[in-house]
């Protein structure tokens, strides 16, 4: 909760610096790759390898975006998790393809330039997927290892081909062709994994295409099985009629067939055993199984094998094994009822086994939310033993286990309550810190950009507005809107009133008309200080959701204002001081570090606070222009902007882009 406020507040000020402008438009990354075709290689695969190199470069940059985004969300993610989210969130478009002859050996060099786009929605969707299913990361790492292995094998075969003669040359050339086929299969597998649950139909097609090229990829069978299982359970799981049940059964059996094939190809495939156990368990609940114990033993065997092989989603396997023991408890009670011979020891043995598995899962919890869920699952298990003794009319035992269950639910409630209290405490501290910051020179500027100008236009305190009911808020807003529209109709509206109404207007043409009119009026003022900073902010707002030509127009106007103030800003706040502040903001990972950054910002005097904004605007504008020029295929223009960023701000990424574009 703290990061959602303090760090979010800080990063709101510097969206461009941490590359977190997702709320407005997709992040755009331009990257390129080169690959020299070797002996025996095909042009098709060589070009694909050049493209993949470009994609890997883009993924590195995308990883920085994802890291910044999840940092604001207060999520500490492993590097491979960030890599997966970045790789799966990018949408790739090829901008340019070239091939040239290299040197005296007539080798062909392939060049591919791509544009990768990534939105907040893409990141959120993939973040959710990975947090729910750790096997996604494992599958990504397996495929990555396969690509590396294939590259090493291909390099070895190419060296052998250069030295081979006669029949050996043909044999090795054939092996290279086979390796290329496997490489293409893995490319399809990669596409399938990127789409997977989000675009299921496309994912299924890609998995099948991979298997057409190479029928011996266990990961493809696994991915196909998981996609079939998850999507059809989601689609038909409610079982509204027999037709849906039949469709679900067919899909599950198809998934089971594919997962069996994956295991037959890789007997040590931990996540495949885990998935098969899950599918079998679901099937067992749908169908009437004659030999229920033997069926359950098969599932337990798969769970045990998956855990022994260190499967990804261990907690879910422990919970599944617990449910199997609870199922055995019910089966045992039924058998005892048939024989009219009840043995509570057998029942409690299964119950204690289930509790042990739930505790195993709980021991893996790293967050309080998970621990609360653990206690609730454990409390659920107690229902089985309580019902058993209720049916036996054993009041003492029923009370004993009911009391235990209530204590578990109480623990869960206490954890959730404590967590809520901590969040409320942090919220209160945050609000106090923000309130204090707003009283500083730096905070006053931020407040003016964020809220102040709107309050002046409307005459409404946004803080007071937040405390009112939704109905009261709507009434006040309607009154305000009516008043401003009347001023616009009479031609008496101010620049800020036109601009504010452009934010609320839904008709695109009217929206643009209001905004342009407001900007035109504002430009006549020859604004200085914070008013000039606000004008630049308006220009930048004007770039949102516009085409590149309009964006460049507003960015150039913004740059003209920044240029008039940039030299003075550097005198007041040195570039070293600015970079140090930015660096500390980017590195802030804890509550204390976040507060410390805010304290440093609070120490800036009026001139330094204004200078900070001019410097950040200078960076932001140049960075956006560079990206637009690359999209428009104007490399020399983009190079100018990257040179400016590299020389003025010493940004490593910008300097790398300079070297890239100089080639």
C-alpha positions in Angstrom: 0.0 0.0 0.0 2.9 2.3 0.8 4.5 1.9 -2.6 1.1 2.4 -4.3 1.2 5.9 -2.8 4.7 7.2 -2.1 6.7 5.5 -4.8 3.8 5.9 -7.2 3.7 9.6 -6.4 7.4 9.9 -7.1 7.2 8.0 -10.3 4.2 9.9 -11.4 6.5 12.9 -11.5 9.1 11.0 -13.6 7.1 8.7 -15.7 9.4 9.1 -18.7 12.6 8.4 -16.7 11.4 5.1 -15.4 9.6 4.4 -18.7 6.2 3.9 -17.1 3.9 5.8 -19.4 1.8 2.7 -19.9 -1.4 4.4 -18.8 -1.5 6.5 -21.9 -0.1 4.6 -24.8 2.0 1.5 -25.5 5.8 1.6 -24.9 7.6 1.4 -28.3 11.0 -0.2 -28.7 13.0 -0.2 -31.9 15.7 -2.9 -32.2 17.6 -4.6 -35.0 19.5 -7.8 -35.5 22.1 -9.2 -37.9 23.0 -12.8 -38.7 25.6 -14.1 -41.2 24.4 -17.2 -43.0 26.9 -20.0 -42.6 27.7 -23.1 -44.7 24.6 -25.3 -45.3 22.1 -22.9 -43.7 19.0 -21.7 -45.5 18.1 -18.1 -46.1 14.7 -18.5 -44.4 16.1 -19.6 -41.1 19.1 -17.2 -41.2 16.6 -14.3 -41.6 14.6 -15.7 -38.7 17.8 -15.8 -36.6 18.5 -12.1 -37.4 14.9 -11.3 -36.3 15.2 -13.3 -33.1 18.4 -11.4 -32.2 16.5 -8.2 -32.7 13.7 -9.5 -30.5 16.1 -10.4 -27.8 17.5 -6.9 -27.8 14.0 -5.5 -27.6 13.3 -7.9 -24.7 16.2 -6.6 -22.8 14.8 -3.0 -23.0 11.3 -4.3 -22.3 12.6 -6.0 -19.2 13.7 -2.6 -17.9 10.1 -1.3 -18.5 8.6 -4.3 -16.8 11.0 -4.0 -13.8 10.0 -0.3 -13.4 6.3 -1.1 -13.7 6.4 -3.9 -11.2 8.6 -1.8 -8.9 5.8 0.8 -8.7 3.4 -2.0 -7.9 5.7 -3.1 -5.0 6.4 -6.5 -6.6 9.8 -8.0 -6.1 10.1 -10.4 -9.0 13.0 -12.7 -10.0 14.9 -11.7 -13.1 13.7 -14.7 -15.1 10.1 -13.8 -14.3 10.6 -10.2 -15.5 12.2 -11.7 -18.7 9.2 -13.9 -19.3 6.7 -11.1 -18.8 8.6 -8.8 -21.1 9.0 -11.4 -23.8 5.4 -12.4 -23.7 4.1 -8.9 -23.5 5.8 -7.6 -26.7 3.9 -7.4 -30.0 6.5 -7.5 -32.8 6.3 -5.8 -36.2 9.1 -6.1 -38.8 10.0 -2.6 -40.1 12.8 -3.6 -42.4 14.6 -6.6 -43.9 17.9 -6.5 -45.8 20.4 -9.0 -47.1 23.9 -8.1 -48.2 27.0 -10.0 -49.4 29.8 -10.0 -46.9 33.6 -10.0 -47.8 35.3 -12.3 -50.3 33.6 -15.4 -49.2 30.2 -14.4 -50.6 28.5 -15.0 -47.3 25.1 -13.4 -46.9 24.4 -11.1 -43.9 20.7 -10.7 -43.0 19.5 -7.5 -41.2 16.1 -7.2 -39.6 14.7 -4.1 -37.9 11.6 -4.5 -35.6 9.2 -2.4 -33.6 8.1 -4.0 -30.3 5.1 -2.5 -28.6 4.0 -3.2 -25.1 1.0 -1.8 -23.1 0.0 -1.8 -19.5 -2.8 -4.3 -20.3 -0.2 -6.7 -21.9 2.0 -6.6 -18.8 -0.9 -7.0 -16.4 -2.2 -10.0 -18.3 1.1 -11.7 -18.3 2.0 -10.8 -14.8 -1.3 -12.4 -13.6 -0.5 -15.5 -15.7 2.9 -15.9 -14.2 1.9 -15.3 -10.7 -0.9 -18.0 -11.0 1.2 -20.5 -12.9 5.0 -20.8 -12.2 5.3 -23.5 -14.9 5.2 -20.7 -17.5 8.6 -19.5 -16.3 9.9 -23.1 -16.3 8.7 -23.6 -19.9 10.3 -20.4 -21.0 13.6 -21.4 -19.5 13.4 -24.9 -21.1 12.8 -23.4 -24.5 15.6 -20.8 -24.0 18.0 -23.7 -23.1 16.8 -25.6 -26.3 17.6 -22.6 -28.5 21.1 -22.3 -26.9 21.7 -26.0 -27.4 20.5 -25.8 -31.1 22.8 -22.9 -31.7 25.8 -24.8 -30.3 25.0 -27.9 -32.4 24.5 -25.8 -35.5 27.9 -24.1 -35.1 29.5 -27.5 -34.6 27.9 -28.9 -37.8 28.9 -25.8 -39.8 32.5 -26.3 -38.9 32.3 -30.0 -39.8 30.7 -29.1 -43.1 33.6 -26.8 -44.0 36.1 -29.6 -43.5 34.0 -32.5 -44.9 34.4 -33.9 -48.4 32.3 -36.3 -50.6 29.6 -38.3 -49.0 30.3 -36.9 -45.5 29.5 -33.4 -46.8 26.0 -34.5 -47.9 25.3 -36.3 -44.6 26.3 -33.2 -42.6 24.3 -30.9 -44.9 21.3 -33.2 -44.2 21.9 -32.9 -40.4 22.0 -29.1 -40.7 18.7 -29.2 -42.6 17.2 -31.3 -39.8 18.5 -28.9 -37.2 16.9 -26.0 -39.0 13.6 -27.8 -39.1 13.8 -28.3 -35.3 14.7 -24.6 -35.0 11.6 -23.6 -36.9 9.5 -25.9 -34.7 10.9 -24.1 -31.6 10.0 -20.8 -33.1 6.4 -21.9 -33.4 6.6 -23.3 -29.8 7.8 -19.9 -28.7 4.9 -18.1 -30.4 2.5 -20.6 -28.8 3.9 -19.9 -25.3 3.6 -16.2 -25.9 -0.1 -16.5 -26.8 -1.1 -19.4 -24.7 -4.1 -18.7 -22.4 -4.7 -15.1 -23.7 -5.1 -16.1 -27.4 -6.0 -19.7 -27.0 -7.0 -20.6 -30.6 -3.8 -19.1 -32.0 -1.8 -20.8 -29.3 -3.3 -24.2 -30.2 -2.5 -23.7 -33.9 1.1 -22.7 -33.1 1.6 -25.8 -30.9 0.3 -28.0 -33.6 2.5 -26.3 -36.2 5.5 -26.9 -34.0 4.6 -30.6 -33.7 4.2 -30.9 -37.5 7.8 -29.8 -37.9 9.1 -31.8 -35.0 6.8 -34.4 -33.4 9.3 -35.1 -30.6 9.0 -31.8 -28.6 7.6 -32.7 -25.1 7.1 -29.0 -24.3 4.7 -28.6 -27.3 2.6 -31.6 -26.1 2.6 -30.1 -22.6 1.6 -26.7 -23.8 -1.1 -28.1 -26.0 -2.5 -30.2 -23.1 -2.4 -27.3 -20.7 -4.2 -24.9 -23.1 -6.9 -27.5 -23.9 -7.4 -28.2 -20.3 -7.5 -24.7 -18.9 -9.6 -23.1 -21.7 -12.2 -25.8 -21.8 -12.6 -25.9 -18.1 -13.1 -22.2 -18.2 -15.5 -22.5 -21.1 -17.6 -25.5 -20.1 -16.8 -25.9 -16.4 -20.2 -24.8 -15.2 -21.8 -27.8 -17.0 -25.1 -26.2 -17.9 -26.2 -29.2 -19.9 -25.1 -32.6 -21.1 -23.7 -31.2 -24.4 -21.3 -29.0 -22.5 -20.3 -32.0 -20.4 -19.5 -34.1 -23.5 -17.5 -31.3 -25.0 -15.5 -30.9 -21.8 -14.9 -34.6 -21.5 -13.6 -34.8 -25.1 -11.3 -31.8 -24.5 -10.0 -33.3 -21.2 -9.3 -36.6 -22.9 -7.5 -34.9 -25.7 -5.4 -33.0 -23.2 -4.7 -36.2 -21.4 -3.5 -37.9 -24.6 -1.1 -35.0 -25.2 0.3 -34.9 -21.7 0.9 -38.7 -21.9 2.9 -38.1 -25.1 4.9 -35.4 -23.4 5.8 -37.8 -20.5 6.6 -40.6 -22.9 9.2 -38.3 -24.6 10.6 -37.0 -21.3 10.2 -39.3 -18.2 11.6 -36.6 -15.9 9.1 -33.9 -17.0 8.1 -32.6 -13.5 5.4 -30.2 -14.6 3.9 -32.7 -17.0 3.3 -35.2 -14.2 1.8 -32.3 -12.2 -0.6 -31.4 -15.0 -1.6 -35.0 -15.6 -2.5 -35.3 -11.9 -4.6 -32.2 -12.2 -6.4 -33.4 -15.3 -7.0 -36.9 -13.9 -8.4 -35.4 -10.8 -10.8 -33.2 -12.7 -11.8 -36.1 -14.9 -12.4 -38.2 -11.9 -14.9 -35.7 -10.6 -16.8 -35.7 -13.9 -16.9 -39.4 -14.6 -18.1 -42.4 -12.6 -14.9 -44.3 -11.9 -15.4 -48.0 -11.1 -12.1 -48.6 -9.2 -11.9 -45.2 -7.4 -9.0 -46.3 -5.2 -6.8 -47.4 -8.1 -7.7 -44.2 -9.9 -6.7 -42.1 -6.9 -3.5 -44.1 -6.6 -2.6 -43.1 -10.1 -3.1 -39.5 -9.3 -1.1 -39.7 -6.1 1.7 -41.4 -8.0 1.9 -38.5 -10.5 1.8 -36.0 -7.6 4.7 -37.8 -5.8 6.7 -38.0 -9.0 6.1 -34.3 -9.8 7.2 -33.2 -6.3 10.3 -35.5 -6.4 11.3 -33.9 -9.7 10.9 -30.4 -8.2 7.8 -29.3 -10.1 7.1 -25.5 -10.4 3.7 -25.2 -8.6 4.5 -27.3 -5.5 1.9 -25.6 -3.3 -0.9 -26.6 -5.6 0.4 -30.1 -5.7 0.3 -30.3 -1.9 -3.2 -29.0 -1.9 -4.2 -31.5 -4.6 -2.7 -34.3 -2.6 -4.6 -33.1 0.5 -7.9 -33.2 -1.5 -7.0 -36.8 -2.6 -6.7 -37.8 1.1 -10.0 -36.1 1.9 -11.5 -38.0 -1.0 -10.1 -41.2 0.5 -11.6 -40.3 3.9 -15.1 -40.1 2.3 -14.5 -43.4 0.4 -13.4 -45.1 3.6 -16.5 -43.8 5.5 -18.7 -45.2 2.7 -17.0 -48.6 2.9 -17.4 -48.7 6.7 -21.1 -47.7 6.4 -21.6 -50.7 3.9 -20.0 -53.0 6.4 -21.6 -51.3 9.4 -18.2 -51.2 11.0 -16.9 -47.8 11.8 -13.2 -47.2 12.7 -12.4 -43.6 13.4 -8.7 -44.3 13.4 -8.7 -44.9 9.6 -10.8 -41.7 9.1 -8.5 -39.6 11.2 -5.4 -41.1 9.5 -6.6 -39.7 6.2 -7.6 -36.5 7.8 -4.2 -36.0 9.4 -2.5 -36.8 6.1 -4.6 -34.1 4.4 -3.6 -31.6 7.1 0.0 -32.4 6.7 -0.2 -31.7 3.0 -1.9 -28.4 3.6 0.8 -27.5 6.1 3.4 -28.4 3.4 1.8 -25.9 1.1 1.5 -23.3 3.8 5.2 -23.5 4.5 5.9 -22.2 1.0 3.9 -19.0 1.6 5.9 -15.8 1.3 3.0 -13.3 1.7 0.4 -12.8 4.4 -2.4 -13.1 1.8 -1.1 -16.6 1.0 -0.9 -17.5 4.7 -4.5 -16.4 5.3 -5.6 -18.5 2.4 -3.7 -21.5 3.9 -5.6 -21.2 7.2 -8.9 -21.0 5.3 -8.0 -24.2 3.3 -7.1 -25.9 6.5 -10.4 -24.9 8.1 -12.2 -26.3 5.0 -10.6 -29.7 5.6 -12.0 -29.8 9.1 -15.5 -29.8 7.7 -14.9 -33.5 6.6 -13.9 -34.7 10.0 -16.7 -32.6 11.7 -19.3 -34.1 9.4 -18.0 -37.6 10.1 -18.5 -37.2 13.8 -21.8 -35.4 13.4 -23.1 -38.5 11.4 -21.8 -40.7 14.3 -23.6 -38.4 16.8 -20.3 -38.0 18.7 -21.0 -34.5 20.2 -17.6 -34.3 22.1 -15.5 -34.9 19.0 -17.7 -32.7 16.9 -17.2 -29.8 19.4 -13.5 -30.5 19.5 -12.9 -30.3 15.8 -15.4 -27.4 15.4 -13.4 -25.4 17.9 -10.1 -26.2 16.0 -11.7 -25.0 12.8 -13.0 -21.8 14.3 -9.5 -21.1 15.6 -8.1 -21.5 12.1 -10.7 -19.1 10.7 -9.9 -16.7 13.5 -6.2 -16.8 12.5 -7.1 -16.1 8.9 -9.3 -13.2 10.0 -6.5 -11.8 12.3 -3.9 -11.9 9.5 -6.2 -10.2 7.0 -7.2 -7.6 9.7 -3.6 -7.0 10.6 -2.7 -6.6 7.0 -5.5 -4.1 6.5 -4.4 -2.2 9.6 -0.9 -2.0 8.3 -2.1 -0.7 5.0 -4.2 1.9 6.7 -1.3 2.9 8.9 0.9 3.2 5.8 -1.8 5.1 4.0 -2.0 7.6 6.9 1.8 8.0 7.0 1.8 8.5 3.2 -0.9 11.1 3.2 1.0 13.0 5.9 4.2 12.8 3.9 2.4 13.9 0.7 0.7 16.7 2.6 4.1 17.8 3.9 5.7 17.5 0.4 2.9 19.6 -1.1 3.9 22.4 1.3 7.5 22.5 -0.2 8.5 24.4 -3.3 8.8 21.2 -5.3 5.5 19.9 -4.0 3.7 23.1 -4.9 4.7 22.8 -8.5 3.6 19.1 -8.6 0.3 20.0 -7.0 -0.2 22.8 -9.5 0.4 20.5 -12.5 -1.7 17.7 -11.0 -4.6 19.5 -9.3 -4.1 23.1 -8.6 -4.9 24.5 -12.0 -8.1 22.4 -12.1 -9.2 23.7 -8.8 -8.7 27.3 -10.0 -10.8 26.6 -13.1 -13.7 24.9 -11.3 -13.5 26.6 -7.9 -13.8 23.2 -6.4 -11.4 21.7 -3.9 -10.6 18.2 -5.1 -9.9 17.0 -1.6 -13.3 18.2 -0.5 -14.9 16.6 -3.6 -13.3 13.2 -2.7 -15.1 13.2 0.7 -18.5 13.6 -0.9 -20.8 10.9 -2.1 -20.8 9.8 -5.7 -24.2 11.4 -6.3 -23.0 14.7 -4.8 -19.8 14.5 -6.9 -21.8 14.0 -10.1 -24.1 16.9 -9.2 -21.2 19.3 -8.6 -19.5 18.1 -11.8 -22.7 18.6 -13.9 -23.0 22.2 -12.5 -19.4 22.9 -13.3 -19.7 21.5 -16.8 -22.8 23.5 -17.6 -21.1 26.7 -16.4 -18.0 26.2 -18.5 -19.9 25.2 -21.6 -22.0 28.4 -21.3 -18.7 30.4 -21.2 -17.5 28.5 -24.3 -20.7 29.2 -26.1 -20.4 32.9 -25.3 -16.7 33.0 -26.2 -15.7 34.0 -22.7 -14.0 30.8 -21.6 -10.4 30.9 -20.4 -7.5 28.8 -21.8 -7.7 26.5 -18.8 -11.5 26.1 -19.2 -11.1 25.0 -22.8 -8.4 22.6 -22.0 -10.2 21.1 -19.0 -13.4 20.5 -21.1 -11.2 18.8 -23.8 -10.4 16.2 -21.2 -14.1 15.5 -20.6 -15.3 15.8 -24.1 -16.0 12.4 -25.9 -16.4 13.7 -29.5 -12.9 13.5 -31.0 -13.3 16.6 -33.2 -14.8 18.7 -30.4 -12.2 17.5 -28.1 -9.4 18.6 -30.4 -11.1 21.9 -31.1 -11.4 22.7 -27.4 -7.8 21.7 -26.7 -6.3 23.7 -29.6 -8.4 26.7 -28.6 -7.2 26.5 -25.0 -3.5 26.1 -26.1 -3.8 29.1 -28.5 -5.1 31.3 -25.7 -2.5 30.1 -23.3 0.3 30.7 -25.8 -0.6 34.4 -26.0 0.4 35.0 -22.3 4.1 34.7 -22.7 4.1 32.5 -19.6 7.0 32.4 -17.1 7.9 30.1 -14.2 5.3 27.6 -13.2 2.8 28.9 -15.8 5.4 28.0 -18.5 5.9 24.6 -16.9 2.2 24.0 -17.0 2.1 25.0 -20.7 4.7 22.3 -21.5 2.6 19.8 -19.5 -0.4 20.7 -21.6 1.7 20.2 -24.8 2.7 16.8 -23.6 -0.9 16.0 -22.7 -1.7 16.9 -26.3 0.5 14.1 -27.6 -1.6 11.4 -26.0 -3.6 9.2 -28.4 -2.6 11.4 -31.4 -0.9 10.4 -34.6 2.8 11.0 -34.9 2.6 14.2 -36.9 0.4 15.8 -34.3 2.7 14.5 -31.5 5.7 16.0 -33.2 4.0 19.3 -33.5 3.2 19.5 -29.8 6.7 18.1 -28.8 8.4 20.8 -30.9 6.3 23.5 -29.3 7.1 22.1 -25.9 10.8 22.0 -26.8 10.8 25.6 -27.8 9.5 26.6 -24.3 12.0 24.2 -22.6 14.9 25.6 -24.6 14.2 29.1 -23.4 14.6 27.9 -19.8 17.1 25.1 -20.1 20.4 27.0 -19.8 19.2 28.8 -16.6 18.0 25.5 -15.2 21.4 24.0 -15.6 22.9 26.9 -13.6 20.5 26.4 -10.8 20.6 22.6 -10.7 23.6 20.9 -12.2 23.2 17.9 -14.4 25.1 15.8 -11.8 22.7 16.8 -9.1 19.8 16.0 -11.4 21.2 12.6 -12.4 21.8 11.7 -8.7 18.2 12.5 -7.8 16.9 10.4 -10.7 19.2 7.5 -9.9 18.0 7.4 -6.3 14.4 7.5 -7.4 15.0 4.6 -9.7 16.8 2.6 -7.0 14.2 3.2 -4.2 13.0 -0.2 -3.2 12.0 0.1 0.4 9.7 2.4 2.4 12.6 4.2 4.0 14.4 4.8 0.7 11.1 6.2 -0.7 10.7 8.6 2.1 14.4 9.6 1.9 14.0 10.5 -1.8 11.0 12.6 -1.0 12.9 14.4 1.7 15.6 15.3 -0.8 13.0 16.6 -3.2 11.5 18.6 -0.4 14.8 20.4 0.2 14.8 22.0 -3.3 14.2 25.7 -3.3 11.8 27.3 -5.8 14.4 27.8 -8.5 15.8 24.3 -8.1 12.3 22.8 -8.2 11.5 24.6 -11.4 14.9 23.7 -12.8 14.2 20.0 -12.0 11.1 20.1 -14.1 12.8 21.8 -17.1 15.5 19.2 -17.1 13.1 16.3 -16.9 11.0 17.9 -19.7 14.1 18.2 -21.9 14.8 14.5 -21.5 11.2 13.4 -22.0 10.7 15.4 -25.1 13.9 14.3 -26.8 13.2 10.6 -25.9 9.7 10.7 -27.3 10.9 12.4 -30.5 13.5 9.8 -31.0 11.0 7.0 -30.8 8.6 8.8 -33.2 11.4 9.4 -35.7 12.3 5.7 -35.6 8.7 4.7 -36.2 8.6 7.1 -39.2 11.9 5.5 -40.5 13.9 8.7 -40.1 17.1 7.4 -38.6 19.1 10.6 -39.0 16.5 12.6 -37.1 16.4 9.8 -34.4 20.2 9.9 -34.2 20.2 13.6 -33.4 17.9 13.0 -30.5 19.8 10.1 -29.1 23.0 12.0 -29.4 21.5 14.8 -27.4 20.3 12.4 -24.7 23.7 10.6 -24.7 25.8 13.8 -24.5 23.6 15.8 -22.2 22.1 13.3 -19.8 24.7 10.4 -20.1 22.0 7.8 -20.6 23.5 4.5 -21.4 20.5 3.3 -23.5 20.6 6.5 -25.6 24.4 6.0 -26.2 23.8 2.4 -27.3 21.1 3.7 -29.7 23.6 6.2 -31.1 26.0 3.3 -31.9 23.2 1.3 -33.4 22.0 4.0 -35.7 25.6 4.9 -36.8 26.1 1.4 -38.3 
